[in-house]
Amino acid sequence: MTKKVNVGLVQMSCTADVEANFQKATIKIREAAQKGANIICLQELFKSLYFCDVEDHGNFALAEPIPGPSTDQLSVLAKELGVVIIASLFEKRAHGLYHNTTAVLDADGTYLGKYRKMHIPDDPGYYEKFYFTPGDAPTGDSQSEVADRDGYRIFDTKFAKIGVLICWDQWYPEAARITSLMGAEILFYPTAIGWDTNETDPATNEEQYGAWQTIQRGHAVANGVYVVSVNRVGREADQQFWGGSFIANPHGKLLYLAPHEGEVTHVQELDLEKLDHYRTTWPFLRDRRIDSYKPILKRYIDS
């Protein structure tokens, strides 16, 4: 007896034309569905260029409420195609309060809720703290069914229980662990990351991409889950987004690896029934010493 799900990832380039980007994504969602995808994940902030490379107040005009116009359209599409859609959007929560947010639409078009990015970077070319407020820490029952509750969360879709984290979250094992402990079978990471075109050392570029892929494959191993990481591609200002989207199994094996150049719509079959095999073969969850982890709540353990 198997429980198989077909996961689709969309790796694409973007332009300054928001509507054109949205229509391109729609076409690629249809393409993935035609290939048999049940769950389709788009890259981080797929509707626009990666605007966080500059601090410009004019970019706040790109934001929208969630649920709102984009989720309304994607809901209709999800219902028509019978697929789950994972869509990363720029959310306007209130005047002066914005989030980097991913919405999930179930296969019947139901809006299941959203996850707000918890870890926000501030680095050259990635000035996200200028735009985004971190998601609120959880304040209630971690298994609450409220669609837009705070903190880390999972979405019980028609095809699988999925966790969604966003880009910079991928460097934090705590985020992957908590989401997995809540019951996620697959972790999805919509992301936007690339090489600085002013960097002249190829070894540095290679190391950076290797670190990005390796840590996410480590999340798959440590938590006994599948990991799907979906990156954008193409040149934007001084960033060469490196594509390289991938899917890893619970032992970290690459089931699929996208190229660094070019748009890709890929569908991969995952066997969720095998999760029990992975977790009983290497029973990391069994052997966790939760009684010893209190120090992790400190910012730094000073001597």
N, C-alpha and C positions, 0 to 999 in steps of 0.2 A: 504494500500500500504506500503510495507516494503522494505528496502534496507539492505539486510543481507550479511555479509561477514564472511568467515571462516578463523580464524587466527590460525596459527601454531607456536608453540614455540619448540625449540630444546635445551634441557638442557643436556649437555654431559661432560664427562671427557676428558682430553687431555694427550698426551705423548710428548716426545721430537722428535718424528717422524712427521715432518710437513706434509709430503705427506699422511701418514696414517690418521692424523687428518682430512685432507681435504677430503679424501675418505669416512671417517666415516660420516662427515657432509653431503656429497653428498647422502649417503645411507639414512640418516635420513630426508633429504629434500624430497627424493622420498617417504619415508614412510608417511610423513606429507601430501604430495600431494595425496597419495592413500587414506588417511583418509578424503580427501575433502578440504584440506587447499587451500585458495586463496592467502594468504600472509604468508610468512614463515620467522621467525626471528631467527638468530643464536646468540650465546652469544658473548661477547666481546673477540676479539683476538682469535678466535676459531681455527686458524691454528697451534697454538703453545702452549707450556706451558706459564703460566703467567710469563714472563721473567723479569718483573719489580721488582721482589723481590730482585734483586741485580743490582748493577751498573757495567755493563760489556760491554765494547765497542764491543765485538764480537757479541753481540745480534743485532747490527744494520744490520747485514747480513740477518736478517729475513725480512727486509722491502722490499717493492716492489712499483712500480708506480701504481697509480690508475687514470684512467683505466689501466689495465695491465693483466698479465697472469691469476690471479684468477678471476677477473671480466669477462674476456673473456670466461673462462670455465663455470662460473655461468650463464652468459648470454645465452649460448647454452642450459644449463639445464632449465633455466626459460622458454625459448621459447618452449622446448620440452614438459614440464609439464603444461605450461599455468599458471604459478604462479609468484607472486612477491617474490623476495628474498632480504632480508636485511642482509648484510654481513659485519662484523666488521673486519678490516684489519690494518696492520702496514704499513703506507704509507711513501715511500721515495719521497719527493717533489723535492728535489735538494740535491747536496752534502752538508751534514751537516745540512739538514733541514728535519725533520721527524714529522709525525702526527699520532695520534690515530684516525682512520677514518672509517666511515661506508659508504659503497656503496649500492645503491638501483638499482636493475634490475627489469624492468617491465615485465609483463606477456608475452609480445611478444619478450622478450630478449633485449629490448632497455635499454641502460645504462642511467638512469635518473639523475645521479649525485651522489655527496657525501657530507657528513657532517663531519667536523673536530671537534673533541672534544674541547669544549671551556674551561672547568674547569679542571685543571691538578693537581692532588694531589702530595704530597711529604711527606709520612709517613713511619714509619718502615714497610717494606714488600711491600710498594707501591711507589717505587722511580720513579714515572712517569716523573717528571720534568727533569730527566737525559736524557730521550729518546724523549719526545714529546714537540713540540712547540704548544701552544694553537691555535685554529682556529682564523683567523683574524676577527676582528669586521666588521660588515656589512658596506660597503662603498657606496652602491647604492640603487636602488629601491628594497624594500623588497619583491616585487612580481616578480622580474626578472625571466625570463625563462632560463637564462644562466645555464648550467648544473652544473658548479662548482663554483658558486658565493660564496662570503664569508658569514660568520655569521650563524645565525639560519635560518632554512628553512623548507619547507614542500615539499613533493613529491606527485604529482597528478597521482597516479597509476590507473590502470584499475579498481580496486575494491574500492578504498577509497583514501581520502587525508590523508596522514600520516606524522607525525613528528617523527624524530629520534634524540634522545639525547643519550649520552654515559656515563654510570657508574657514575663518580663523579658529572656529571651534575645533577644527580637525587636529590642532596641535595639543589638545587637552584630553588626556586619557580619562579624566574625571567625567567629562561630558559623555563620552562614549560608554563608560561604565554605568553611569546612572540611567541612561536611556536604555541600555541593554537589560539592566536589572528590572526595568519597568515592563519588560516583555517583548521588546523589539526583536524581530527575526531578521530584519534587514536594516542597516544604517545607510541613509542617503546623505551625501554631502554635496549640495550645489555649491560651486566655488568659482572664484575669478582670481587667478594667480598666474604670474608669468615672470619672464626675465626682464631685467632692466637692460634696455638696448645700449646703454652707456657702459655696461660691464664688458670688458674686453677679454676676460679670462674664461675660456670654455670650461675649464675644470670647475670653476665656481658655479656656473650655470648647471652643470651636470650634478654637482653635489646638492644644489638647492632642490632640483626636481626629485632626486633620489630620496632626500629627506622627507619631502612631501608625500611621496608614494609609500615609503617605508613605514612611517608612523601610522598611516591609515590601515595598512595591511596588518600592523601590530594590533590595532583595535579589533580587527576581525579575529585574530588569534586569541587575544586575551579574553574576549567576550563570547567566543563561539558563535559568531553571527556573520552573515554576508555583509560586505561593504561595497557600496556603489558611489563612486566619486565622479562628478560631472563638471568639467571645466570648460571655460570659453576658449576661443582660439582667435588668432589674428593680431595685427598690430594696432595699438591704440596709443597715441602720444608716444611716450618713452617706454611703454610696456609691450613686450612681445608675449602675449598670452600663450602658454605652452601646451594647451590642449592636454593630451596624455591622459584623458579620462580612462577609468578602469573599473573592473569588477573583480573582487577577490572573494575566495571562499573562506570558511572558518579556520583553515590552516594557513591563510595568507597567500594561497596559490592564486596567481593571476588567471582568471577565466577569460578575460578580455582586456586588451590594451589598445587604446586609440592612438593614432599618430600625433605628432606635435604640430603638424600642419594639416589644414583641411577640415571641412565640416563632416560630421559623422552622425548617422542615426543607426544605432546598434541595438539589437534585441538579444538577450541572453536568458536561457532557461536556468532557473535555480530550483533545487530540490530541497524544500524546507523540512522534509521528513528526516533528512540527514543531519539536522542540527543536533538531534539526540545522540547520534553516533559520535559526532565531534566532541560534544560536551561530556560524554561518558568515557571516551578514550583519553582525553586530557581534561580532567574534572577541576578546572580552575575555580569555578564557582563554589564547588564543594569545599575547597581548601582555603577559602578566603578567611583571614583572621580579622573579622570585623571588630572584635574587641580591642584590637591594637591600632586602629586607624585614626583615633581621635586627633593626633598631631597634624593630620593633613588639613585640618580646619584653620591652622595658623598660616599667616602670610609667609613667614620664614621662621625656622627654628633656631633662634639665637643661642649661643653657648651660655 
